C-alpha cells in the first residue's frame, strides 16, 4: 500500500511540473503585444516581419514589411510554382484566422524565381486594410501577423533500391519487402522554412 501511495505521489508531482515548468508562467506570452518581431532560427537566412507601428486606430490600414536576409557567403535562389512568392495571415487573440493576403487573388501559373545575393535582402510589403476575409471591419484587439515564403521544395533523395528476385523478377529496383529494408529510399524536402511573426494592437472604435 505504501508503495502504491508513493507511486501516485510521483505521478502527481510529474504532472504538476509539466503544467508549470520552472521559470514558466500561466500567461500565454504569444498572445501578448510585444512589438518585437520574431526572427527565423535559421542561421543563414533571417526573416523579419514588422508593422509600421505597434498601436493602430480602429479602421486604419496596417502596413507590414516582410524582409528576408541572406547571411550566408553565397547567393541563394528560390523557385516558385506560380507568381505568388509569399503569403501573410492575420489571426486574432484566439488564433482564429481573420485575414489572408492571398485570398481572392489570382496568380500567374508559371515558375518564377527569386535570388538573394550574399549579404543582401529582399523585402515584400503588404497592406492590411483592417478588414476580415468577409470584408467586414476587424474589431479592436490584439492581432498576430505571420508571413511565410512559399518556394518550391528542393528534394533530396537518400538511400538506394535493392532488388529482391522474389518480388522483383525483372530487377526494376523495387524496395525489398522482407525483413531487410535497408534499401528503402528516403525523400526529404531540404528547403528551409522561412517565416516571421509580429504582434500589434487595434484600438477601440469609441
N, C-alpha and C positions, 0 to 999 in steps of 0.2 A: 504493500500500500504506500509506504514512504517513497519507494522508487517511482511509483506512478505519479504521486503528487509532485516530485522533483522534476519529472519529465514535462508535466503540464506547465509548471512554472517556467521552465526553459523555453517552451514554445511561446508562452505569453510574452516573455521578455524579448524574444526574437522578433515577434510581430510588432511590438512597440518600437523597437529600434528601426525596423523597416519603414514604419509610418512616419517617424520623426528622426531622420539621420542627424548625427552630430553636426552642429552648425547650421542646420536646416531651419525652415520656417513654414508655418501653416499658410503663409501668403503666397499666392501664385505670382512669382516675380515676372513671368512672361506677360502678365496682364497689366502690369503697372507701367504708366507712361514714363519712360526714361529719357527719351530724346536722343539716346546714344545708339547709333546703328550697330547691328550685329555683323561682324566681319567673317567671311568664309575662313574655315580652318585649313584649307589647302595652302601649303606654304609657298607654292609657286604662282598661284592665282588668287588675287584678292578681289572680293566682291563687296561693295558697299552700297546701300540704298539710303538716300537721305531725302527728307522733306524740306521744303523751303522755310518752314518754321515748325515749332512744336505745338502751338495752340492756334486753332483756326476758328474764325467766326462761323456761326451757323449759315450754311449755304455758300460759303466761299470756296472756290476751287483749291485743290491741293496739288502742288507741283512736286513730282517725285523724280529723282535722278538716280539711275542705276549705273554705277561705274564698275567696270571690270578691269583690273590692272594685272599686267604680266610682270611678275617679279623674277622670272627665270632669265637665263642668259641667252635664250634663243626665241625666235618667233613662234607663236602658237597660231594654229589655224583651225577654225571651227567650220563645219559644213552643216547646212540646214536643209530639210526636205521640203521647205516652202519659203516664201518671203518673210514668214514670221520667224524672228530670231529669239524672242523672249516673251514673257508674259508677266503680268502683275495682278495679284489677287489681294483684295482687301477684306478682312474679316472683322467682326465686332468683338466685344469683350468676351462673348460666349463661344467664340470660334466659328460662328456661322458666316458663310460667305455672303458678303454684301455686294461686291462689285468685282468683275473680271474684265480686265482691259481688252482681251481678245474677243469677248462675246459680241456676236453680231457683226464682226469684221470679216472681210473677205481677203484672203491671202493668195498670192500667185503660187500655183503648184509647180514650182521649178526649184532645182537645187541651187542654193545660194551659199556664199561663204563669207567669213569674217576673219581677217588676220590681225593680230596684235603683236607688234614688234617688241623685242626685249626692252623692258623698262618703260613701255608705253601703256596707254589705257584706252578704253572705248566707253563712251557714255551714252545711255539711252534715256530720253526724257519722256515722261508720261504725265498727263494732267487728269486728275480725277475730279469731275465736276460736282462731287459730293452728292451724287445720286446713285441709287442702287441699280441692280440689273433689271428692275422693272420700271426704271425711270422715275422712281419716287425719291424725294429728298431724304437723304440719310439722317436719322435722328442724332441728337447730341450724344457724345460718349467717347470711349477710348477705342481706337482702331489700330490694327496691325496690318501693315502692307508687306507683302512678300514678292520679291522679283526673282525670276528664275530664267536662266539662259536655257534655250531648247535646241542644242545641237544634235546632229545625228550621232548614233552610237558608233564608237570605234571598237570593233570586235577583235578580241584576242583569243585565238584557239590554242589550247594546250592539250597534251596527251596524244595518243595515236590509236588507230583502229587495229585490232588484232583479229586475224581470220581464224575461224573455227570451222573445220571441214564438216562438222556435224550439222551446223545450221547455216553455213555459207559455202556450199559446194563449188561455186564458181569464183570464190575468192574476190568478192567485190568490196570487202572491207567492212562487213557487218560487225558490230561490237560483240564480244563473247558474252553469252548469257548464262554461262555455267558459274561455278564457284570462283573463277578467276576473272575479275572485271577490271583488271589494270589497264585495259585498252580503251576504256571509256573516254570520250572526248569531252572536254570542258570548254564552254564558250562564255567568255566574260566581256562585259562592257567596260572598257578602260577609260571612257570619257569621264573626267572628274566632274562632280556635281558643282555647279556654280549658282549660288543663290544668296540673297541677303534680305534682312528684315529691318523695319523701323516702326516705331510706335508714335502716334500723335493723338491729339485730343480735339474733338469738335465741341465748341461751346454751346451754351443754351440758346434757344431761339427767342428768349424773353428780352 
